[in-house]
Amino acid sequence: MNILFCNITYLNNYIGITDEDMPNKGGEWVEKNKDAHEQWNFLNYNGYCYGFVMNKGDRFSIERINEDAKRNDTVDDVTVVWCALNDNNETVIVGWYENATVYRYYQNSVVTPAFGLDRWYFTKAKAENCYLLPETSRNFVIGRASVEGKGKGFGQQNYWYAESSYAREELIPQVVDFLNEHKHERINRIDSDFCAPENLSEPLTESEISKANEHFDNSEDFDYLPYGYRMFESTQNADHAYNIATALAALHQYKSALNWFEKVVEIEGDSWETNSQLPYLYQQCEMYEESIEAAEKLFKYKEATEENVRHEIFGIIADNNYYLDRIQEGIEWLNKILAESKDEILLKHTASVKEEWRSLI
């Protein structure tokens, strides 16, 4: 079995830090800054969860997970078991990924000016294969080698390959039984949680409409969605479709958001308000050709005559060409910014990116 244990800071939900869910027991830096990169480890991000654990080095020895990965930069079909120190100073299992991909080097997510999270990760799995436990079930303790002995738990690093005979013969079978027994308790959101409710055709009451508006106005997007779907079903109104698309985008469900923005265009035709979202969403879905096409269509709108808007369009087209490994074409779009802009910060940044890209040709 391909398995990896990872030690991270303690959080309730791992979908972002809030006043109600602050990182705990994560070490001096976490305590001082009230921040932790693993805060997003169980966020459903376009159908996947992306996991981070602090590594004191610059790479993960993935061949220790599976020796066949010795010449590769990834290993698949890994069970990543996430552990954290609780208030009793016990390192307990808080959740796990199944059928995950683990990378030898940290990966960086795609981020546009409109969407995305600027984050690093070293493993990913489909959200359907990720399981975060409620706090009441976080009771399986993983040992520390400094206490239990060599090969019987985490050492100096925040990850443990569990290669010892004790781990393979005694601990891992117990862990696997524990995971299987607690799958039904999962509290993280999977793809179906963002879909239309079963009572889709049921008209909303005045009270429900009021609640829907309250949730949307307060950016409680997930709570808004069930109401939004029902409002659109009864009205087929473009405004409701737009609100659903906006909520899904805010919840990092970019593919679903794209479908709803495209539905808005079907209903009311082209508009700047809707079409200006599409290049960023296509890019977040790694649909780079579609993003370029959508961006180029924006030049027909009067909003694109504004210098900052036009330069942002140049930038996203440049980035898409870079992702498509058409670096020279990307540089040509950067040159358009350099030729027009008077913004010193933008000029400095663009020149730096251009030099970086030129070094890759």
C-alpha positions as CSV (number, residue, x, y, z in Angstrom):
1,M,0.0,0.0,0.0
2,N,1.3,3.5,-0.9
3,I,0.9,5.6,2.2
4,L,2.3,8.8,3.6
5,F,1.6,10.4,7.0
6,C,1.7,14.2,7.2
7,N,1.7,16.4,10.3
8,I,0.0,19.8,10.0
9,T,-1.5,22.5,12.2
10,Y,-4.8,21.9,13.8
11,L,-7.9,23.4,12.3
12,N,-11.6,22.5,12.4
13,N,-12.4,22.7,8.7
14,Y,-9.3,23.4,6.6
15,I,-11.2,25.6,4.1
16,G,-9.5,28.8,5.2
17,I,-8.7,30.6,8.4
18,T,-11.6,32.5,10.0
19,D,-12.2,34.2,13.4
20,E,-14.0,31.0,14.4
21,D,-11.4,28.6,13.0
22,M,-7.8,29.7,13.9
23,P,-4.7,27.5,13.4
24,N,-3.5,25.8,16.6
25,K,-0.5,23.8,17.6
26,G,1.3,24.6,14.4
27,G,4.6,25.7,15.7
28,E,6.2,29.1,16.5
29,W,5.7,30.7,13.0
30,V,2.0,29.7,12.9
31,E,1.3,30.9,16.4
32,K,3.0,34.2,15.7
33,N,1.4,34.9,12.4
34,K,-1.9,33.2,12.9
35,D,-1.5,31.7,9.4
36,A,-0.8,28.3,7.9
37,H,-0.6,27.3,4.3
38,E,-2.4,24.0,5.0
39,Q,-5.5,26.0,5.9
40,W,-6.9,25.1,2.5
41,N,-6.1,21.3,2.6
42,F,-9.8,20.2,2.5
43,L,-11.2,23.0,0.3
44,N,-13.0,21.6,-2.7
45,Y,-11.2,23.6,-5.4
46,N,-12.7,22.9,-8.8
47,G,-13.4,19.3,-7.8
48,Y,-10.0,18.6,-6.1
49,C,-8.3,19.1,-2.8
50,Y,-4.7,20.3,-2.8
51,G,-2.6,19.4,0.2
52,F,0.4,21.2,1.8
53,V,2.8,20.1,4.5
54,M,5.9,22.0,5.6
55,N,9.1,20.4,4.3
56,K,12.4,21.4,5.7
57,G,14.0,20.5,2.4
58,D,13.2,21.3,-1.3
59,R,11.9,17.9,-2.3
60,F,10.0,14.8,-1.2
61,S,11.6,11.4,-1.6
62,I,8.6,9.8,-3.3
63,E,10.6,6.7,-4.1
64,R,10.2,5.9,-0.4
65,I,6.4,5.8,-1.0
66,N,6.8,3.5,-4.0
67,E,10.3,2.5,-5.3
68,D,9.0,2.5,-8.9
69,A,8.8,6.3,-8.6
70,K,12.6,6.6,-8.4
71,R,12.9,8.2,-11.8
72,N,9.6,10.1,-11.7
73,D,8.4,13.4,-10.3
74,T,5.0,12.0,-9.2
75,V,3.6,8.9,-7.6
76,D,-0.1,8.0,-7.9
77,D,-2.6,6.0,-5.9
78,V,-1.3,7.2,-2.5
79,T,-3.2,7.4,0.7
80,V,-2.2,10.6,2.5
81,V,-3.1,10.6,6.1
82,W,-3.3,14.1,7.7
83,C,-2.4,14.4,11.4
84,A,-2.3,17.3,13.8
85,L,-1.5,17.9,17.5
86,N,-4.7,18.4,19.6
87,D,-5.1,20.2,22.9
88,N,-4.0,17.1,24.7
89,N,-0.7,17.2,22.8
90,E,-1.6,14.0,21.0
91,T,-0.9,13.7,17.3
92,V,-4.2,12.4,15.9
93,I,-5.6,11.6,12.5
94,V,-7.8,14.5,11.3
95,G,-8.5,13.3,7.7
96,W,-7.0,11.6,4.7
97,Y,-6.8,11.6,0.9
98,E,-7.3,8.4,-1.1
99,N,-5.9,7.8,-4.6
100,A,-3.9,10.9,-4.3
101,T,-1.0,12.1,-6.5
102,V,2.1,13.1,-4.6
103,Y,4.7,15.3,-6.2
104,R,8.5,15.3,-5.7
105,Y,8.6,19.1,-5.8
106,Y,6.0,21.7,-4.6
107,Q,3.6,22.8,-7.2
108,N,2.1,26.3,-7.6
109,S,-1.6,26.9,-8.4
110,V,-2.9,28.9,-11.3
111,V,-4.0,32.4,-10.1
112,T,-5.7,35.1,-12.1
113,P,-6.3,38.7,-11.0
114,A,-10.0,37.7,-10.5
115,F,-9.9,34.2,-9.2
116,G,-7.8,31.5,-7.5
117,L,-5.7,31.1,-4.4
118,D,-2.0,31.8,-4.4
119,R,-0.9,28.6,-2.9
120,W,1.7,25.8,-3.0
121,Y,0.9,22.1,-2.7
122,F,2.6,18.8,-3.0
123,T,-0.3,16.4,-3.3
124,K,-3.8,16.5,-4.8
125,A,-6.8,14.2,-4.9
126,K,-10.4,14.4,-6.2
127,A,-12.6,15.9,-3.5
128,E,-14.7,12.8,-3.7
129,N,-11.7,10.9,-2.4
130,C,-11.0,13.2,0.5
131,Y,-12.2,12.7,4.0
132,L,-12.1,15.2,6.9
133,L,-13.2,13.9,10.3
134,P,-15.4,15.8,12.7
135,E,-13.5,16.7,15.9
136,T,-15.4,14.1,17.9
137,S,-13.8,11.3,15.8
138,R,-10.2,12.6,15.8
139,N,-9.0,10.1,18.3
140,F,-6.6,7.8,16.5
141,V,-3.2,8.7,17.9
142,I,0.0,8.5,15.7
143,G,3.2,8.2,17.8
144,R,6.4,10.2,17.9
145,A,9.7,8.5,17.3
146,S,11.3,10.5,20.1
147,V,8.8,9.0,22.6
148,E,7.9,5.6,21.1
149,G,11.2,4.7,19.5
150,K,12.7,4.7,16.0
151,G,10.2,3.7,13.3
152,K,7.2,4.1,15.5
153,G,6.0,7.6,14.5
154,F,6.9,11.0,13.2
155,G,10.6,12.0,13.4
156,Q,12.1,15.4,12.8
157,Q,10.2,16.0,9.5
158,N,6.5,16.8,9.3
159,Y,6.0,13.8,7.1
160,W,6.6,10.1,7.7
161,Y,7.0,7.4,5.1
162,A,6.1,4.6,7.6
163,E,8.6,2.1,6.2
164,S,9.4,0.2,9.4
165,S,8.2,-3.3,10.0
166,Y,6.2,-2.0,13.0
167,A,4.4,0.5,10.7
168,R,3.8,-2.0,7.9
169,E,2.7,-4.9,10.0
170,E,1.0,-3.3,13.0
171,L,0.1,0.3,12.6
172,I,-1.0,0.6,9.0
173,P,-3.5,-2.2,9.1
174,Q,-5.1,-0.5,12.2
175,V,-5.1,2.8,10.4
176,V,-6.7,1.4,7.3
177,D,-9.5,-0.2,9.4
178,F,-10.0,3.2,11.2
179,L,-10.3,5.1,7.9
180,N,-12.8,2.6,6.4
181,E,-14.9,2.7,9.6
182,H,-15.1,6.5,9.6
183,K,-15.7,7.4,5.9
184,H,-19.4,8.0,6.5
185,E,-18.5,10.8,8.9
186,R,-16.8,13.1,6.3
187,I,-17.5,16.8,6.9
188,N,-15.8,18.4,3.9
189,R,-17.7,19.4,0.8
190,I,-17.8,17.1,-2.3
191,D,-19.0,18.1,-5.8
192,S,-22.6,17.0,-5.2
193,D,-22.9,19.5,-2.3
194,F,-22.8,22.3,-4.8
195,C,-25.5,20.9,-7.0
196,A,-29.2,21.9,-7.2
197,P,-31.3,20.7,-4.2
198,E,-33.9,17.9,-4.5
199,N,-36.8,20.3,-4.0
200,L,-35.7,22.3,-7.1
201,S,-39.2,22.8,-8.5
202,E,-40.7,24.0,-5.1
203,P,-41.4,27.7,-5.2
204,L,-39.7,29.9,-2.6
205,T,-41.7,31.5,0.1
206,E,-41.3,35.2,0.9
207,S,-39.2,34.2,4.0
208,E,-36.9,32.0,1.8
209,I,-36.4,34.8,-0.7
210,S,-35.4,37.1,2.2
211,K,-32.9,34.5,3.4
212,A,-31.5,34.1,-0.1
213,N,-30.9,37.8,-0.4
214,E,-29.4,37.9,3.0
215,H,-26.9,35.1,2.3
216,F,-25.9,36.6,-1.0
217,D,-25.5,40.1,0.3
218,N,-23.3,38.8,3.1
219,S,-21.2,36.6,0.7
220,E,-22.5,33.4,2.4
221,D,-22.4,31.9,-1.0
222,F,-22.8,28.2,-0.1
223,D,-25.9,29.0,1.9
224,Y,-27.3,31.0,-1.0
225,L,-26.9,28.3,-3.6
226,P,-30.0,26.1,-2.8
227,Y,-32.2,29.2,-2.9
228,G,-30.6,30.5,-6.0
229,Y,-31.1,27.3,-8.0
230,R,-34.8,27.3,-7.0
231,M,-35.2,31.0,-8.0
232,F,-33.7,30.3,-11.4
233,E,-35.8,27.2,-11.9
234,S,-39.0,29.2,-11.4
235,T,-38.0,32.3,-13.4
236,Q,-35.3,31.3,-15.9
237,N,-34.1,34.8,-15.2
238,A,-30.6,35.8,-16.3
239,D,-30.0,37.7,-13.1
240,H,-30.5,34.6,-11.0
241,A,-28.3,32.6,-13.3
242,Y,-25.6,35.3,-12.9
243,N,-25.9,35.2,-9.1
244,I,-25.5,31.4,-9.2
245,A,-22.4,31.7,-11.4
246,T,-20.9,34.4,-9.1
247,A,-21.6,32.2,-6.0
248,L,-20.0,29.1,-7.6
249,A,-16.9,31.2,-8.6
250,A,-16.5,32.5,-5.1
251,L,-16.7,28.9,-3.9
252,H,-13.9,27.9,-6.3
253,Q,-16.2,25.8,-8.4
254,Y,-14.9,27.3,-11.7
255,K,-16.1,24.7,-14.2
256,S,-19.7,24.9,-12.8
257,A,-19.4,28.7,-12.7
258,L,-18.4,28.7,-16.4
259,N,-21.5,26.7,-17.3
260,W,-23.7,29.3,-15.5
261,F,-22.0,32.3,-17.0
262,E,-22.5,30.7,-20.4
263,K,-26.1,30.2,-19.6
264,V,-26.4,33.9,-18.9
265,V,-25.1,34.7,-22.3
266,E,-27.6,32.3,-23.9
267,I,-30.4,34.1,-22.1
268,E,-29.5,37.7,-22.5
269,G,-26.8,37.8,-25.1
270,D,-23.3,39.2,-24.9
271,S,-22.4,41.7,-22.2
272,W,-19.2,43.1,-20.7
273,E,-20.3,42.2,-17.2
274,T,-20.6,38.5,-18.1
275,N,-18.0,38.0,-20.8
276,S,-15.3,39.8,-18.7
277,Q,-15.5,36.9,-16.3
278,L,-14.9,34.2,-18.8
279,P,-11.1,34.5,-19.6
280,Y,-10.2,34.1,-15.9
281,L,-12.5,31.2,-15.4
282,Y,-11.3,29.4,-18.5
283,Q,-7.7,29.9,-17.2
284,Q,-8.6,28.6,-13.8
285,C,-9.9,25.5,-15.5
286,E,-6.6,25.3,-17.5
287,M,-8.5,25.8,-20.8
288,Y,-6.0,28.2,-22.1
289,E,-7.0,28.4,-25.8
290,E,-10.6,29.2,-24.7
291,S,-9.3,31.8,-22.3
292,I,-7.3,33.6,-25.1
293,E,-10.4,33.5,-27.4
294,A,-12.6,34.9,-24.6
295,A,-10.1,37.6,-23.8
296,E,-9.7,38.8,-27.4
297,K,-13.4,39.2,-27.6
298,L,-13.3,41.8,-24.8
299,F,-11.5,44.3,-27.1
300,K,-14.8,45.2,-28.8
301,Y,-16.2,46.7,-25.6
302,K,-15.8,50.3,-24.6
303,E,-14.5,49.2,-21.2
304,A,-11.4,47.9,-23.0
305,T,-10.4,51.4,-24.1
306,E,-9.4,52.1,-20.5
307,E,-5.7,51.6,-20.2
308,N,-5.7,49.5,-17.0
309,V,-8.4,47.2,-18.4
310,R,-6.6,46.8,-21.8
311,H,-3.3,46.0,-20.1
312,E,-5.0,43.4,-17.9
313,I,-6.3,41.7,-21.1
314,F,-2.8,41.8,-22.6
315,G,-1.5,40.2,-19.4
316,I,-4.0,37.3,-19.3
317,I,-3.4,36.5,-23.0
318,A,0.4,36.6,-22.3
319,D,0.0,34.2,-19.4
320,N,-2.2,31.8,-21.4
321,N,0.5,31.6,-24.2
322,Y,3.1,31.0,-21.5
323,Y,1.0,28.1,-20.1
324,L,0.7,26.7,-23.7
325,D,4.5,26.8,-24.0
326,R,4.3,29.6,-26.6
327,I,6.6,31.8,-24.7
328,Q,7.7,34.1,-27.6
329,E,4.0,34.9,-28.3
330,G,3.5,35.6,-24.6
331,I,6.5,38.0,-24.7
332,E,4.9,39.8,-27.6
333,W,1.9,40.5,-25.5
334,L,4.1,41.7,-22.6
335,N,5.7,44.1,-25.1
336,K,2.4,45.7,-25.7
337,I,2.1,46.5,-22.0
338,L,5.7,47.8,-21.9
339,A,5.0,50.0,-25.0
340,E,1.9,51.6,-23.6
341,S,1.9,51.7,-19.8
342,K,2.9,54.6,-17.6
343,D,2.4,52.6,-14.4
344,E,5.9,52.2,-12.9
345,I,4.9,49.2,-10.8
346,L,3.3,47.4,-13.7
347,L,6.3,48.2,-16.0
348,K,8.7,46.9,-13.4
349,H,6.7,43.7,-12.9
350,T,6.2,43.1,-16.6
351,A,9.9,43.7,-17.4
352,S,10.8,41.2,-14.7
353,V,8.4,38.6,-16.1
354,K,9.7,39.2,-19.6
355,E,13.3,38.6,-18.6
356,E,12.3,35.4,-16.8
357,W,10.4,34.1,-19.8
358,R,13.3,35.0,-22.2
359,S,15.6,32.9,-20.1
360,L,13.4,29.9,-20.9
361,I,13.6,30.2,-24.7
